């Protein structure tokens, strides 16, 4: 672990891997791979990357590997998958041979990585490495053949072209995996300026030319985001940085951090329509923050030396949670979000966590420890089981940390000072500096002496049956509900009016995707998997349901709902009379407005 404190992208040792990736058919979900691995004769185990940085889980898509063949000296080799470790393949290299050729295809699920006009390429998905090899030292030379007329963008240094393949300079396997590529028919590179000698770029591919026609106003916002992040941390740990953006409604949303780039997948029109700033502003803020918090500074349990070592997610409330908080502050400081939009985002976070009934039986930190399970807990009854709450609840708690620092220091210090100490240092190339819980506490005490261990233990490690609003109130605001729509609540996937009133989370066509326990819909007997058919005798629509909720305010009668459960029609009486409810923040007149101070620009004009 101590070795990781050195430069991550150190010079690799002897040549190890030649990787050719034919992505000519990636648009139809097929990637053809040929890999040559330097080996010695005798028994050999090759591994497919399993534990992927940024995923925090054993998420390597081994099931996408098809048509797998190993050969050496022109002869096919027999292989056997390990009985226990399904990502390991055992074979025997013949005497006198010094390499093994690996051929396979990656079969992508439709819409997962590619559309007809663009794609994302993660090298860990098209790679096998010798078991127990040091990924920081093993050298890899990679090349990719994009579809005709498509462009390629990646942090890797281009070394040439041959036979339609774009070739890249040799790097360590660790750096290769950390340097994904985007490919697209419609491509645009937008310089965002240099900070301390490091250039920054938007690298964009879109389904249409219009999708990458980013306005100067939005470009200027991205430039400010770069400056604000560097001002927040005081130094950077990359040689250059690229936002690798895909604009498509057909390829899945993406957000994945790397040292010198991020994978940022948004909708086709998110840069065209002004409301799209809510999406891409938060996404870029979050993933860029990860270059410091998550890539440079990383919890000990997540600072693994290669993709075969199991990860421990206990401190994800720092890795992801602090990033969630700062990733929302930065677009507000950069003017991508308005101050009202930032407050609505925070209100949506507070309300979502306040309604999480799972908090009565498990802590935030337990959702982090169980990260391998948390992402799959996003289906029915998620409110009761909790999901990856170390993101959203930590946003609220790190706000409290900032408010306490400001109060304890008499306004002289803030969370920015913690970020300077913890994530700053001297600008330079990528490296990993692991930390523990005690390191976080010690740095906070350097900024402002306080019983931080007690606070963080109470908020993250202990049960919190009720969400603490102490930080929000100390910052001069409180959570309130009214009938004015909160677009950030909608963006989170909820239909806020029935969610915060009846306790219904609705999908397309009135399908109930979740129920909040103990709220009116739950008490009436409605459940996930049902589909609303009628409300008050009228065929269901969002408008009809909203009107019924409003009308119930002046009535003592319950709202009558007809629902379809597996082909059976059932009647429910929902006793609710509180009207439409959307979360917002309301100013506390007797408190200083620290929240507005927190989102003031910090970078020099």
N, C-alpha and C positions, 0 to 999 in steps of 0.2 A: 504493500500500500504506500509506503514511503516513496517508492520509486516514482509514483504517479505525480509527486510534487515537482518533478523535473519536467522539462519541456516535453509535451505530449508527442509532437511531431518531430522526434529526434531522427537522425539519419539511420535508415534501416540497414540491416546487415545483408549478407549474401542473397543473390537473386533467388526468389522463391516461386512466384506465380506470374504466369502470362494469361490474361483474361480477355477474351474476345466476346463481346455482347452484340449479337445481331438483333437490333430492335426494329427491323424493317416491317415487321408485322405486329408491332406493339399495339397499333390502333385496333386490331381485331383480337387482342388479348393474348398474343403469343410472343415470347422472347426466346431466341435460340442462343445457347451458350456453349462456347468451347473454351476450356481452361486447361492449361498445362502447369502441373505442380512438380517442382523439383523435390525428389525423394531419394532414399537409399533402398537397396534391395531388402526384401524380407517383409514381415507383417507390417501393415499400415492401417491406421484409422484416420479417415477423413470426416470432418464435421461440417454440418451446415449450421450457420450462425443461429443461435437459439434465443439468448437473452439480448434484447436490442435496447441500446441506450435511448432514453426518451420515452420508450414504451413501458419500461420498468417491469416487464413481464416476459415470460418465455414465448414470445409472439412470432418468432421466425416462421414464415409461411411454408413450412416443409411440405404441406399437402399440395402446394402449387408446383412442386417439382415432378415432372413427368418425363418419360423417355430417357431415363438415366442410364448411362453406360460409362464404364471405366475401361481403359486400355493402356497397354505399355508395350513399346517395341512393335507396334502394329498389331498386337494380339489382344482380343477381348479378355478382360479379367472377370472372374467370378467375384461376387460380393455378397455380403450378408449384413443386414441391419442388426444393430445391437438389440438384444431382448429387452433391455431396460431403458437405455438412452436412445430414443427413436431418431435422434438427429445424427447419430454416429453410424458410419458404414465401414466395415472391416473387409480388407482384401490383402493379397500377398503380391508384392512387387517381384517379378522374376529376377534371377541373378543376372548381373551385368547391365541392368537398366537403371537410369538415373532420373526418370520422370514418369508421371502418370498423366494421361489425358482424360479429362472429364467432359462428357457431353450430356447436355440435358436441355429441356425446354421448361420455361416458367409459364404456366397457364394462369392468366389473371382472371379474376371474377369480373364480369361486365360492370363497368362504371367504377371500379375500385381504384384504378391508377391511370386510366386512359380514356380519351374520347376519340372521335374520328380525326381530330386535328391537333391533339396534344397528349403528353404523357409525363409521368414522373418515374424516374428510375432510381431505385435504392440498391446500391451495390451488394449489400448483405443478402439480398434475395437471389443473386445470381453468382454465388460464390461458395466454394468448399475450401476449407483450410485443414492442414494437418493438425490432429489433436495435440493439445499441449504446446503448440507453437506460440511464441510471444508475438502477439499482434502488433506490438509497438516496434518490433525489429524485423518481422517478416516483410520482404519487399514484394510489391505487386505492380505490374505494368498493365494498365487497362486500356481498352479501346471500345468504342461503340459505333455501330452503323445505324444512323437514324433513317426513317423513311425518306424517300426522295423529296427534296425541297424543304425538309424540316431542318431547323437549327437546334443546336445543343448549347446549354448553359450549365456551368458547374464551377465550383471553386478550383478544381484541378487545373494545373497548367497544361495547356495544349502543346504537344511536341511535334505534331505533324498529321498528315492524312494519307491514307493508302487504301485503294480499292473500295472507297466509300466509307471507310472506317475513320473516325476521328480518334487520334491517338493522344494519350496523356503521359506526362512524365512519371517515372516510377516514384511511388510513395510507399509508406508502411501500410499494411492492411488496415490498421486502426484509422489512419487518415483517409484511406479509400472509403471505408464504411461511413466515415463522418463527412463525406463530400458527395452528396447525391447530385443527380442531374435532372434537368427538365428538358423536354424535347417538344418542338412545336412548329407547325406550318406558319403561324403568325407570331413573330418574335419581335421584341423591342428591348433594348438595353437603355436604362435611364441613369446617368450619373447623379449621385446624391451628395457628392462632395467628400473632401478628405478631412479627417480629424487626426492630429498627431501622426501624419504620414500614412494613415490607412484610408484607402478609398472605399466608398460605399456605393452600391448599385441596386436598382430595381431591375431584375431580369424577368421579363414577362413573356408568357406564351398564352394565347387566347384562342377560343373557338372561332372568333371572327376578328377582322381588323378593328371593328368598333370597340371590342372588349379591351384592347390594349391602348386605345386612344385616350390616355390618362390626361386629365386637365392640368394646366400649370398650377392651379390652386392646390390640387391634390399632391402634385410633385413637391411643391413648396412645403406642404404639411409633412411629407415624408422626410424632407431635408431637416425640418425642425425636429422631428422625432429622433433622428440620428444625433443631432447636437444635444438634445435634452437628455438622452440616455448617457452619452459620454459625460455630460455635466453632472448627472446623478452619481455616477460611479467614480469619476475622476481619472480613470485610465481604462484601456481596453486590452483584450487578450486575443487578438486576431491580427493577421497581416493585411487583410482586406475583408469586406463583408458583403454578402449578396443575399437579398430577399429573392428567393426562387419562387416566382408566383405563377400559378395556373388559374386562368379565368374560364370556368366551365360549369355548366349545370349538369353535365353528363359524367364528369369525373368527380369522385367523392371529395368533400371538404377535407382539407389537410392542414395540420399544424404540427410540425416536428422540428425540434431545435438541433442545431449543430454549432460547432465552434465558430466557423467562418461563413455560415449561411443558415437559412431556415427554409423549410418547405412550407409554402403558404398557398393553400388551395381555397379559392373563393368562387362565388357565382359569376356567371358570364357578364352580368350587368352591374356588379357591385361597385365598379369604378365609374360606371356611367350614371347611375342613380345616386343622388345625394345621400339617401338613407343607408346606402351600402357602407358609408364610413363607420357606422356602428359595428359592422362586421370586420372590415379589414383594418380599421384603426386599432381595435382591441387585439386582433390576431397578430399584427406586426409588432405592436407594443409588447405582447406576451412573449413571442418567439425571440425577439431581439434581446429582451431582458435575460433570456435563458443563456445567452452567450457568456454572461457574467454569473448568473445564479442558476446553476445546474450543469453547465459545462466547465467553467473555470473553478468555481467553488461548488463542490459536490459532496453530499453526505457520504460518510464512510461506507455505508451499506450499499451504495449505488456506484461507488468509484471502483468498478471491477476492471481488471486488466485486459479482458477479452470477452468475446460474445458467448462463452461457454460457462461462465461463472454465474451462479445464482445471485440475484440482487435482493437486498432487504430495503423495504420502502418506508421504514418507520419515520424518517424525517422528511417525507414528501410534503408536509405542511410548511417546510421551508423551501424546498426545491420547487414545488409547484405553487404552494400557497402564497409565498412572498412574491413569486413571479406574477401570480394572478393579480395581486394588489398593485404592484409597480407597473404591470402591463396595462392597467386601466388608468393609472395616474399619468403615465407618459403621453398617451394620445390627448388627454385633457391639457397637459402642459404645452403640447405642440400645436394646440388649436384644431386638431382633427375632430375632436369632440368639443361641444360646448360645455360650459360648466353645468348646465341643466342636464345634459345627456350623461355626464359623469355621475351626477347625483341620482339620476334614474337608474343607472347601472348598479350603483351601490344599494339603492332601495330594493331593486329586484333581488340582489344577492341576500340582503337582510331578510326579506320576506320569505324567500325560498328556504333559507335555513331555519327560520323561525317556525315554519310549517313542517319541518322534518321530524316526524314523530319517532323515527329511529334513534334520535338523540337520547331517548329515555333509557336505552339499553346498551348502546355502544358509543365509544368516544370517537372524536375526529381521528385521533392517531390510529385507532383500530382500522378505520377505512384505509389508512395508508399502509399499515402492516399487511392488510389483506388485499393489496393492490392487484394481485393476480386474479382476485375475484370481483373487485370493485367495478371494473369496466363492464362486466357481464351482468351486473346487478341493476341495469338501467331499464328493465322492463316493468311489468305490473308490480304494484306494491313497493315501488322504489322508495316512496316516502317513508314507509315503515322499515325497510331493510337498510336504508342509506346506500349511497353509491360513492363516487370519488369526491366526498365532501371536503377533503383536504385542499381542494381548490377554493371553493366558494366561501366556506366558513372561515378559512384562513385569511381571505381578503378582508373580512370584517375585523378579525382579531389583529392583523398587522396594522390596520387603521388605529386600533386601540393602542398598540405599541407606540406608534408615532405620536399620538395625543399625549401619552404619558411622558415620553421623552421631552416634548415641548413644555409640558407642565413642570416637570422636575428640573429642567434647565432654565426655567424662567424665560422661555422663548428663544434661548441662544442656540439650542441644538434641535435636531429633528432626525427622522429616519434616514434622511439623506446622509447624515454624518456616519451612521452605522454602515450604509452602503459604501461610502468612501473607505472606511476602515476594513470592512469585510471582503469587499469585491474589487477594490481599487488596486493600489500598489503602483507598479511601473508598467507602462504599455509595452507590449511585446507579442511574440507568437503564442499560439495556444499552449496551455498547460492545464493540469488538473491539480487542485489543491483541496484534498479532502478535509472534512470537518465533522465534529461531534456536537451533541447537544450542549455540552459544556463550553465548547468554542463559541457557540452562538450567544450563550449567557455571558461569557467573559467579555465579548466584544460589546454587547449592549451595556454592560457595566462600565466599560471604558467611556462610552458616550454619555450615559447618565446613570449614576448609581441607583439601584432599585432592586427589589426582590424579584428579579426576572425569572428565576427558576420556579418560584411559586406560581407566578402568573401564567407562564407557558405550560406548566404542569396542569394547572387547573383548567385552562382553556382547551388544551389539546389532548392531554393524557387522561384526564378524569371525565366522568360523565357530566354533561351539562344539559340537564333536562329542559332548561330554558336558554335560548340564545342570549348572551350578554350584549346589551346595547350600550354598555358603559363608555366604550370608545367613541361611538357615534355621538352620544350625548355630550361627551367631553369636547368633541369637535364642534359643538354648537348646533346639532341637528337631531331630529328624532324620526322614527318610522311612522308614517301615517298612511291611511287609505282613503281614496276618494274615487269618483267616477270618471276621472280623466285618464285616458289610456297611457300606459307606460310601454313604449315600443321595445325597450330592452327586455321586459317581461315576455313580450311576444317572441322576440328573437331567441329567447332561451327555450322556446318550444311549447310553452304553456299558453293556454287561452286564459288570460288573467281573470276575466270576469267570473267564470264558473269555478276557477281554481281557488281563488281567495275568498269566494263567497260560499258556493255549494261544496267545494272541495273536490271538484272534478277536473281532471286533466284530459282534454279532448284532442283527438287526432283528426285526420281528414274524414269528412262525412259523418261526424258525430260518434266515432268509435272512442270508447273510454279507455285511455291508456294507463291511467292511474287514479287512485282514490286517496284522499287525505283522511286517515283514520280519525274518527270522532267528530268529523264535520257532518253537516246535514245529509249529503249524498251517501256517506258511509252508514249513517244511522238509518237511512231509508232502505238500505239493502242493495244499492247499486254496486257494481263491481267492474274491475278491468276485464276487457274482453266483450262486454256488452256494447251494443250500438244503439244510440238514441234514434227512435223512430218518430215520436211525436211528443210535443210539449203543449199542455193545455188543449188537447184535441186538435192541434194543428201539426202538419208535417214538419219535422225538425229542420231548422236551419240555425246558424249562429245568431241571426237577427231575432228569430222567434224566441230562442232561449233567453236572449238578453232582455227582450221586452217582457217576458214572463217574470224574470228576476226583478225588474223595475216595478211591475204592477203588483208584485207580492208585498212591496213595502207598505201599501195602503190596504192590505187584506190580511185577514187572520187565517185564511184557507191555505193549505199546503200547495206547492206546485206539483201538478200531476204530470208524470213522465211515463211514456210507453217505450220500453226498450226490448231489443231483440237479443236473446241469449241462445246461441247455437240453434236458431230456428224456432225457438219458443218466444212468444210475446208475453212480456210481464209488465204489470202496472206498479208504479212506485209513487208514493206521496212524500215529497221533500219539504219538510217544515223549515222554511227559511224566509226571513222578511227584512234582511239587512241591506238590500240593494247591491248595486255594482261595486266591486272593490278592486282597485288597482293600487299597487304600492308606490309611494313617493316619499321624499324627505321633506320635513317641515322644520322651519327655523325656530330655534330656541332663543328668545330675545334676551334672556339673562346669562347667556354663555357667549364667549368670544367665538367668532367664526373661523375656527382653525381649519376647517375643511377647505375653505376657499384659499387659505394660505398654502395648504398642501399641494394644490394643483396650479399654483402660480408658476410661470416659466422660470427655470433656473439657469438656462444657457444664456450666454451673452449674445445680444442681437448681431 
